[in-house]
Amino acid sequence: MKFKILLENMGLSDKEAKVYLVLLELNDATSSEIAKRANVKRPTTYVILNQLKERGIVSYVKKNNVQYFRGLHPSLLLEDQYNRYMKLKAALPDLVGLHEKYAVQPQITLYEGREGLMSILEDTLTTSTELLCWADVQLASKSTLEDYYPIYSQKKVKRKLPLRGIFAYDQTSLRLKKNGQKDLREIYLIPKEKFPFKNEINIYDDKVAIVSHEDEVGVIIQNQNITDTQRSIFEFGFEYAKLLEKKILSAADLAFLDDDSEFLGEDLGQY
């Protein structure tokens, strides 16, 4: 049994190993004798013998018009392994090139409907990096995911996933900004009329997730270069949003944010 396992580890199939071991024991044998001894059907045995002959570890002779097969020295298995290795080594540059060609092509997955959009947001919870987000919170809060966002938010906080966001200014996003520290988010608000967000965009790991709440459709693009570029664009926007926010927040807004009492209203989601 141990020899059979050894032969299988060297690339022979279960039946090939059985037939080859029988050949080593019998020296010369007909296909019917080999089939009986190896407990393999005769037609299958004949196919296997030809496969082993092609690998260079079986030969045959004819005696009185009867074909006898012979197992060649086991050291030839090493030579066969070496030849296979050299062929693989020679083909390796082409194989690596093929891998790299398709590895850099973006993987794009389309999602539709409520369940599809939930799948996108659930995927963002698998991130090993912080979440970067552009969104109109009010638009998202009135979407088909209205009841899902609070659940998502709880999951995000429980998993201790920080979020930085650039959100369209309104009273909804202002309330979320107030609870930012508790909910692990740092957000800045920009004027909605000047920068209307029709889509929600999440950037994380090597992925960019885009959700159109009005159309109930979304997509995840997985590609490191695309994600790195989107991350850089976000960083630029984030710094600019800090400046814009100072211009649009009223004295009442600032007083609301500085109020130490915690806002007890509805938490509208991941933001």
Buried (B, 14 or more C-beta within 10 A) or exposed (E): EEEBEEBEEBEBEEBBBBBBBBBBEBEBBBBEBBBBBBEBEEEEBBBBBEBBBEBEBBBBEEEEEEEBBBBBEBEBBEEBEEEEEEEEEEEEEEEEEEEEEEEEEBEEBEBEEEEBBBBBBEBBBEBEBBBBBBBBBBBBBBBBBBEBBBBBBBBBBEEEBBBBBBBBBBEBBBBBBBBBEEBBBEBBBBEBEEBEBEBBBBBBBBBBBBBBBEEBBBBBBBBEEBBEEBBEBBEEBBEEBEEBBEEEBEEEBEEBBEEEEEBEEEBBBBB
